[in-house]
Amino acid sequence: MIDIHCHILPEIDDGARDLETAIRMCHMAEANGIKHIVATPHTNTVDNINSFINLRDERLKLLRRSVEERGIDVKLYPGAEVFVDDDIFFANDLKRLTINGSRYILIEFNFRNVKIRKIYDYLNEIIDAGLVPIIAHPERYEFFQFDYDAVNSLARNGVIFQINATSLASLDGLQEFELAYSMAYNGLASFIGTDAHALSHRAPNLSEMMRYFPPDISHYNMEMMVHDSAKAVLTDSPIPMAERNEIRKRGSF
Ligand SMILES: [Fe+2]
């Protein structure tokens, strides 16, 4: 399996707090069937991109070497989880923040105080830069939890989505679960990421989380979400199209 969202690099954001933790996280990932991990430290569009990339690459090199020395069978790739707000209109080098140098960029927004109209503006800016936005954990945002049609409409416009394993395993609340499940079941989620920050809660324990996923998600959708779409990202290829159905909030008509 491939994890495209993981705060595994040591001492760069609120993820792995030291090298030892990062190595143990790689170990846990390996034991959980994850063979490829994209390291996605938090950054934003006004950060000094050069210093972010230098630090990330240095930590990536350090962790790769440690993993190799210990014979852990996990490959690590560069990425970022880019916090997008109004500053994006001044960002000039978004391409450098993509996953493994591909066209795909993992993004997050403010959890509150952002209007859906703004989200459309931000996404247009990213698409105009020739990139494909991947929205990290849409199920965690209230503005999507109560507006499933916004998710449908973004999906129709080429936006792709990564849901968190913990949401689908019902560990993050009912609204999170319902949206994540609905997206996974209907082919609107392209990836399941761990969004791991440490060794417990949101850890890189994907196979363990899978035991708690609803059993009626198709095998095809599961394969797409834990492997096929992510492979396309790592090789900068088009994401294979799953059969998609629009999602509808439970109890609405
Ligand atoms: Fe994250």
Residues whose N, C-alpha, C, O or C-beta is under 5 A from the ligand:
A	BS01	LIG	E81 D195
